[in-house]
């Protein structure tokens, strides 16, 4: 009798565990897209922010987001989608047929496939977005879903919930004093040589 009760409990636990695993893997409710990059850069520096996807355990078929930034602090140099399997070249940014220019202050990243899993293990780099620091201050980067992309879809183009997005800050600081001294010293040497 005790063996039957234990066997029934074990089967019940296995069913609950498999149901929970299916829930987590199947509906994508825990998926996120986060920004990673340097915490601080010097004015004039070029730098890159990476978009990292996590929780896309059944892969990603399509989706899109807009990265919002202050064009007085940073200049957008380009968006490079990660070389993931099945990537549709028509979704390249900037300049792709499906990647319109949204104007200063917005960077658009779109993903689409021919049915391949873009993130088969649930995690991976999705894009690099390149900037140049042009003003002093704290540059804040935030994301919103690009609704015109038709939503977020799995590889079978079934709807996925919109991922969670984070906000990211990069402090843009003046060039170190040592650099200015070096520039001043070089300028003085050049002036001294010209006088001879």
HELIX and SHEET records of a PDB file:
HELIX    1   1 UNK A    2  UNK A   27  1                                  26    
HELIX    2   2 UNK A   89  UNK A   91  5                                   3    
HELIX    3   3 UNK A  147  UNK A  149  5                                   3    
HELIX    4   4 UNK A  177  UNK A  195  1                                  19    
SHEET    1   A 5 UNK A  74  UNK A  81  0                                        
SHEET    2   A 5 UNK A 122  UNK A 133 -1                                        
SHEET    3   A 5 UNK A  46  UNK A  56 -1                                        
SHEET    4   A 5 UNK A  32  UNK A  36 -1                                        
SHEET    5   A 5 UNK A 164  UNK A 165  1                                        
SHEET    1   B 5 UNK A  40  UNK A  42  0                                        
SHEET    2   B 5 UNK A 168  UNK A 173  1                                        
SHEET    3   B 5 UNK A 137  UNK A 145 -1                                        
SHEET    4   B 5 UNK A  62  UNK A  68 -1                                        
SHEET    5   B 5 UNK A 106  UNK A 112 -1                                        
SHEET    1   C 2 UNK A 152  UNK A 153  0                                        
SHEET    2   C 2 UNK A 159  UNK A 160 -1                                        
END                                                                             
